[in-house]
Amino acid sequence: MNKKLQNLILAISIIIPFGFHVSGLKSELGQGSFMYSVLWGIINYLFLMTTADFMSKFNKILKLPGLKIRKRTYFINIIVYIGFLIFVNIYFLQQIYFRNVKIINYLASPFVIIGLFLLFLFNLQNGKFLKKDEKETDIYEISKKRSFREGNDVLGTVVGSYEQGLVIGNYYFSYDKMKSISKSKDNEIIIKGKEDSKNYIVKIGSLNSANQVVTEVNNALNQGKIDEQKVNLKKIKNF
């Protein structure tokens, strides 16, 4: 994310709470409203940064030629982020300034946050995004382990393809830059390659995501998009 956008997000995060603070509206919290405004600004900044970062990466994926991927998880992620951001702002407005406005009270109620949380939990089952560990060789991984934070791929995956390569979560890897594709003793798909003068390793352990990678590689082989010598298996088949 570029510095200009970061500064814009910081400015918006400050302007929203402190704009109300200096507007002359009567605060229900008295002097305590200042600390609430500070907290409001911090939460806005965190949510806005996360949302902007995700949308920026997703936008790059959408621009890939010949993209074939299930977009549901990406779109629901954006809806959840924006939903939580709207809820947070309505909640602070209600707590500090508007205690007796019915529509604001309703939108700031526990039922709304519970609904967003349930949608969030549902989306966690629709795909696991790659974790990236930046070292001398970049390590990307979708672990076998189930994780509340990272989600699962029980209901879907975020693995797909574009004209020249694989899409995995918010990252994409061109076939011509791949050095090898193999299956480890732990039944993980291992992809090794080099992008922008830096080596990388992709480890796909989660079952549905690994199977989808296998499907995409098979399709690429059939279409002549990837050199057979890079695939270090006699025959690729679903696990």
JOLINPE-V170957 format. One record per residue. N is the residue number from 0. RES is the residue in three letters. PSI is psi in whole degrees, 0 to 359 (* if undefined). Layout:
# JOLINPE-V170957
n=N res=RES psi=PSI
n=N res=RES psi=PSI
This chain:
# JOLINPE-V170957
n=0 res=MET psi=132
n=1 res=ASN psi=160
n=2 res=LYS psi=323
n=3 res=LYS psi=316
n=4 res=LEU psi=320
n=5 res=GLN psi=316
n=6 res=ASN psi=322
n=7 res=LEU psi=317
n=8 res=ILE psi=319
n=9 res=LEU psi=317
n=10 res=ALA psi=315
n=11 res=ILE psi=319
n=12 res=SER psi=327
n=13 res=ILE psi=317
n=14 res=ILE psi=318
n=15 res=ILE psi=302
n=16 res=PRO psi=318
n=17 res=PHE psi=342
n=18 res=GLY psi=316
n=19 res=PHE psi=324
n=20 res=HIS psi=324
n=21 res=VAL psi=6
n=22 res=SER psi=344
n=23 res=GLY psi=357
n=24 res=LEU psi=141
n=25 res=LYS psi=127
n=26 res=SER psi=137
n=27 res=GLU psi=351
n=28 res=LEU psi=358
n=29 res=GLY psi=227
n=30 res=GLN psi=338
n=31 res=GLY psi=349
n=32 res=SER psi=333
n=33 res=PHE psi=313
n=34 res=MET psi=323
n=35 res=TYR psi=321
n=36 res=SER psi=321
n=37 res=VAL psi=312
n=38 res=LEU psi=319
n=39 res=TRP psi=313
n=40 res=GLY psi=318
n=41 res=ILE psi=314
n=42 res=ILE psi=318
n=43 res=ASN psi=316
n=44 res=TYR psi=314
n=45 res=LEU psi=314
n=46 res=PHE psi=319
n=47 res=LEU psi=319
n=48 res=MET psi=315
n=49 res=THR psi=315
n=50 res=THR psi=314
n=51 res=ALA psi=320
n=52 res=ASP psi=313
n=53 res=PHE psi=315
n=54 res=MET psi=325
n=55 res=SER psi=316
n=56 res=LYS psi=319
n=57 res=PHE psi=323
n=58 res=ASN psi=323
n=59 res=LYS psi=321
n=60 res=ILE psi=316
n=61 res=LEU psi=334
n=62 res=LYS psi=354
n=63 res=LEU psi=136
n=64 res=PRO psi=140
n=65 res=GLY psi=33
n=66 res=LEU psi=130
n=67 res=LYS psi=101
n=68 res=ILE psi=151
n=69 res=ARG psi=120
n=70 res=LYS psi=353
n=71 res=ARG psi=312
n=72 res=THR psi=320
n=73 res=TYR psi=312
n=74 res=PHE psi=318
n=75 res=ILE psi=323
n=76 res=ASN psi=313
n=77 res=ILE psi=317
n=78 res=ILE psi=317
n=79 res=VAL psi=313
n=80 res=TYR psi=310
n=81 res=ILE psi=322
n=82 res=GLY psi=314
n=83 res=PHE psi=322
n=84 res=LEU psi=315
n=85 res=ILE psi=317
n=86 res=PHE psi=315
n=87 res=VAL psi=316
n=88 res=ASN psi=320
n=89 res=ILE psi=321
n=90 res=TYR psi=314
n=91 res=PHE psi=323
n=92 res=LEU psi=316
n=93 res=GLN psi=317
n=94 res=GLN psi=324
n=95 res=ILE psi=320
n=96 res=TYR psi=323
n=97 res=PHE psi=76
n=98 res=ARG psi=338
n=99 res=ASN psi=24
n=100 res=VAL psi=115
n=101 res=LYS psi=313
n=102 res=ILE psi=322
n=103 res=ILE psi=319
n=104 res=ASN psi=321
n=105 res=TYR psi=314
n=106 res=LEU psi=338
n=107 res=ALA psi=11
n=108 res=SER psi=161
n=109 res=PRO psi=332
n=110 res=PHE psi=323
n=111 res=VAL psi=313
n=112 res=ILE psi=326
n=113 res=ILE psi=318
n=114 res=GLY psi=316
n=115 res=LEU psi=321
n=116 res=PHE psi=320
n=117 res=LEU psi=320
n=118 res=LEU psi=321
n=119 res=PHE psi=314
n=120 res=LEU psi=319
n=121 res=PHE psi=316
n=122 res=ASN psi=333
n=123 res=LEU psi=340
n=124 res=GLN psi=1
n=125 res=ASN psi=7
n=126 res=GLY psi=146
n=127 res=LYS psi=125
n=128 res=PHE psi=148
n=129 res=LEU psi=138
n=130 res=LYS psi=140
n=131 res=LYS psi=128
n=132 res=ASP psi=107
n=133 res=GLU psi=112
n=134 res=LYS psi=200
n=135 res=GLU psi=322
n=136 res=THR psi=124
n=137 res=ASP psi=133
n=138 res=ILE psi=121
n=139 res=TYR psi=143
n=140 res=GLU psi=139
n=141 res=ILE psi=106
n=142 res=SER psi=155
n=143 res=LYS psi=329
n=144 res=LYS psi=141
n=145 res=ARG psi=141
n=146 res=SER psi=131
n=147 res=PHE psi=320
n=148 res=ARG psi=317
n=149 res=GLU psi=342
n=150 res=GLY psi=187
n=151 res=ASN psi=174
n=152 res=ASP psi=41
n=153 res=VAL psi=318
n=154 res=LEU psi=354
n=155 res=GLY psi=177
n=156 res=THR psi=163
n=157 res=VAL psi=36
n=158 res=VAL psi=132
n=159 res=GLY psi=206
n=160 res=SER psi=165
n=161 res=TYR psi=184
n=162 res=GLU psi=323
n=163 res=GLN psi=6
n=164 res=GLY psi=195
n=165 res=LEU psi=147
n=166 res=VAL psi=127
n=167 res=ILE psi=104
n=168 res=GLY psi=235
n=169 res=ASN psi=12
n=170 res=TYR psi=155
n=171 res=TYR psi=150
n=172 res=PHE psi=122
n=173 res=SER psi=144
n=174 res=TYR psi=321
n=175 res=ASP psi=343
n=176 res=LYS psi=356
n=177 res=MET psi=140
n=178 res=LYS psi=324
n=179 res=SER psi=153
n=180 res=ILE psi=125
n=181 res=SER psi=174
n=182 res=LYS psi=129
n=183 res=SER psi=174
n=184 res=LYS psi=334
n=185 res=ASP psi=12
n=186 res=ASN psi=33
n=187 res=GLU psi=147
n=188 res=ILE psi=127
n=189 res=ILE psi=121
n=190 res=ILE psi=126
n=191 res=LYS psi=140
n=192 res=GLY psi=191
n=193 res=LYS psi=125
n=194 res=GLU psi=132
n=195 res=ASP psi=48
n=196 res=SER psi=16
n=197 res=LYS psi=132
n=198 res=ASN psi=153
n=199 res=TYR psi=157
n=200 res=ILE psi=130
n=201 res=VAL psi=126
n=202 res=LYS psi=121
n=203 res=ILE psi=105
n=204 res=GLY psi=328
n=205 res=SER psi=131
n=206 res=LEU psi=305
n=207 res=ASN psi=322
n=208 res=SER psi=319
n=209 res=ALA psi=317
n=210 res=ASN psi=322
n=211 res=GLN psi=323
n=212 res=VAL psi=316
n=213 res=VAL psi=315
n=214 res=THR psi=315
n=215 res=GLU psi=322
n=216 res=VAL psi=318
n=217 res=ASN psi=315
n=218 res=ASN psi=319
n=219 res=ALA psi=321
n=220 res=LEU psi=315
n=221 res=ASN psi=329
n=222 res=GLN psi=2
n=223 res=GLY psi=24
n=224 res=LYS psi=345
n=225 res=ILE psi=140
n=226 res=ASP psi=127
n=227 res=GLU psi=330
n=228 res=GLN psi=342
n=229 res=LYS psi=342
n=230 res=VAL psi=107
n=231 res=ASN psi=43
n=232 res=LEU psi=141
n=233 res=LYS psi=321
n=234 res=LYS psi=128
n=235 res=ILE psi=129
n=236 res=LYS psi=159
n=237 res=ASN psi=149
n=238 res=PHE psi=*
